[in-house]
């Protein structure tokens, strides 16, 4: 027997049925896809997710990462730095992110914006 849920409609026990889940975090889904593609690509030696932000730890306010830091940093087989900013389909690059990616490119590294695995293949070539 299949179960259908309708928003606001009560179930057999008088409880409101849950609404259908949607991906409210499309950038997180894109990040997952891009990281898998990068880790599988033969040109990439290593790549890691870079977290940035701030938090209160005990009584102290601690910042981690840095302004403009891309979502993924890594290294290519030829030794070049890899910087990838992951965005949701409608996401926009902030000015400080664009500046960082340009600095990587100016220094001889590879830096790009990726929304899915196709952007990885376009920037690094096919597997």
C-alpha positions, 0 to 999 in steps of 0.5 A, a space after each residue: 500500500 502506498 502512502 500519499 501525503 497532502 499538506 494540511 490534511 490530517 492522517 488517520 490519527 488526526 495528525 497533520 500529514 508531513 509535507 513533501 520534502 524538497 531540496 531547500 539547499 540546492 547549493 549543498 546538493 551541487 557541492 556534493 556532485 562537484 566534489 565527487 566529480 573532482 575526486 574522480 578526475 585524474 587531473 586532481 591529486 587532492 581536493 577538500 571542502 573549505 568551511 568558512 564562517 564564524 561561531 561562538 565557542 565558549 565565551 569567544 567569537 572564532 572566525 574560520 576560513 577567510 574572506 573569498 575562500 572558495 568552497 573547494 581547494 585542491 591541487 592538480 597533478 602538475 602542481 597547480 592550485 585548484 580553487 572551485 566556488 560551488 553555486 546553486 543554479 541561480 546562485 551569484 558569485 560575491 565580489 570577494 569570491 570573484 577576486 580570489 578566483 582571479 588571483 588563483 588564475 593570475 598565479 597560474 592556478 585553475 579556478 572556476 565556478 561550478 554548478 554541477 559536474 559538467 562545469 568540472 569536466 568543462 574546466 578540467 577536461 573529460 575523465 
